[in-house]
Amino acid sequence: MRVPVRSMKRERPSSDDGMREDCQRGSTGESFNLDADWARYLVVEVTNSLIQEGARLAEAHRLRAYDAVHLASAAFVHRQLAERVVFASWDLNLEKVAKREGFELLRSGL
């Protein structure tokens, strides 16, 4: 699973945190091209704890499984980086849930 965030190279905080060692964060405001942007995405490993958090979110907000994992991944990144994380999705319902969970949305007005 890949979670895009801003441009900045990161060191791995710990050996078992689910993040790739040479994580980079992509900048906002650019056109989306998955292949061209791939190297700038943060890789989040899908672990048992991430799945459990996704299950909690799915039950609490009636989310589809993959949407719940998307949101759980964003929450994981936010906890690891301890800085601003902007949530983005093409799914309006998922964005509304992310806002209720405390995320700033890339798309304003929801």
C-alpha positions as CSV (number, residue, x, y, z in Angstrom):
1,M,0.0,0.0,0.0
2,R,1.3,3.5,-0.8
3,V,0.4,6.7,0.9
4,P,1.5,9.9,-0.8
5,V,2.7,12.8,1.4
6,R,4.9,15.9,1.0
7,S,8.5,16.0,-0.4
8,M,11.2,15.2,2.2
9,K,13.5,12.3,2.6
10,R,13.1,10.4,5.9
11,E,15.2,8.0,7.9
12,R,13.6,4.9,9.3
13,P,12.5,5.7,12.9
14,S,12.9,2.2,14.1
15,S,13.6,-1.3,12.7
16,D,10.0,-2.6,13.0
17,D,7.7,0.3,12.4
18,G,6.3,-0.7,9.0
19,M,8.0,2.1,7.0
20,R,10.6,1.6,4.3
21,E,14.1,2.9,5.2
22,D,14.4,5.4,2.3
23,C,10.9,6.9,2.4
24,Q,10.2,10.0,0.5
25,R,7.2,12.2,0.6
26,G,5.8,13.6,-2.7
27,S,4.7,17.2,-3.0
28,T,1.2,18.4,-3.5
29,G,-0.2,20.4,-6.4
30,E,1.4,18.3,-9.1
31,S,-0.5,16.2,-11.7
32,F,-1.0,12.6,-10.7
33,N,1.1,10.0,-12.5
34,L,1.4,6.8,-10.5
35,D,4.4,5.5,-12.4
36,A,6.3,8.8,-12.4
37,D,5.5,9.6,-8.8
38,W,6.0,6.0,-7.4
39,A,9.5,6.7,-5.9
40,R,8.0,9.6,-3.9
41,Y,5.4,7.5,-2.1
42,L,5.8,6.4,1.5
43,V,5.5,2.6,1.7
44,V,3.3,1.4,4.6
45,E,3.5,-2.3,5.4
46,V,0.1,-4.0,6.0
47,T,0.6,-5.5,9.4
48,N,-1.8,-7.3,11.8
49,S,-2.1,-4.1,13.9
50,L,-2.9,-2.1,10.8
51,I,-5.6,-4.6,9.8
52,Q,-7.0,-4.5,13.3
53,E,-7.2,-0.7,13.2
54,G,-8.8,-0.9,9.8
55,A,-11.4,-3.3,11.2
56,R,-12.2,-0.9,14.0
57,L,-12.6,1.9,11.6
58,A,-14.7,-0.2,9.2
59,E,-17.1,-1.2,12.1
60,A,-17.2,2.3,13.6
61,H,-17.9,4.1,10.3
62,R,-19.4,1.4,8.1
63,L,-16.4,1.5,5.7
64,R,-15.5,-1.0,3.0
65,A,-12.4,-3.0,3.9
66,Y,-9.9,-1.3,1.6
67,D,-11.2,2.1,2.5
68,A,-10.7,1.3,6.2
69,V,-7.1,0.1,5.5
70,H,-6.5,3.4,3.6
71,L,-7.6,5.4,6.6
72,A,-5.8,3.2,9.1
73,S,-2.6,3.6,7.0
74,A,-3.0,7.4,7.1
75,A,-3.4,7.3,10.9
76,F,-0.3,5.1,11.2
77,V,1.7,7.6,9.1
78,H,0.4,10.5,11.2
79,R,1.5,8.7,14.4
80,Q,4.9,7.9,13.1
81,L,5.7,11.3,11.7
82,A,4.0,13.3,14.4
83,E,3.3,16.1,11.9
84,R,0.6,17.3,9.6
85,V,-0.9,14.6,7.3
86,V,-3.4,15.6,4.7
87,F,-5.9,12.9,3.7
88,A,-6.9,12.5,0.0
89,S,-9.4,10.2,-1.7
90,W,-11.7,10.2,-4.6
91,D,-14.4,8.7,-2.3
92,L,-16.4,11.4,-0.7
93,N,-17.8,9.2,2.1
94,L,-14.2,8.1,3.0
95,E,-13.1,11.8,3.1
96,K,-16.0,12.6,5.4
97,V,-15.0,9.8,7.8
98,A,-11.3,10.9,7.6
99,K,-12.5,14.4,8.6
100,R,-14.4,13.0,11.6
101,E,-11.3,11.1,12.5
102,G,-9.4,14.5,12.7
103,F,-7.6,14.6,9.3
104,E,-7.2,17.7,7.2
105,L,-8.6,17.0,3.7
106,L,-6.8,17.8,0.5
107,R,-10.2,18.7,-1.0
108,S,-11.8,21.5,1.0
109,G,-15.4,22.2,1.5
110,L,-16.5,18.8,3.0
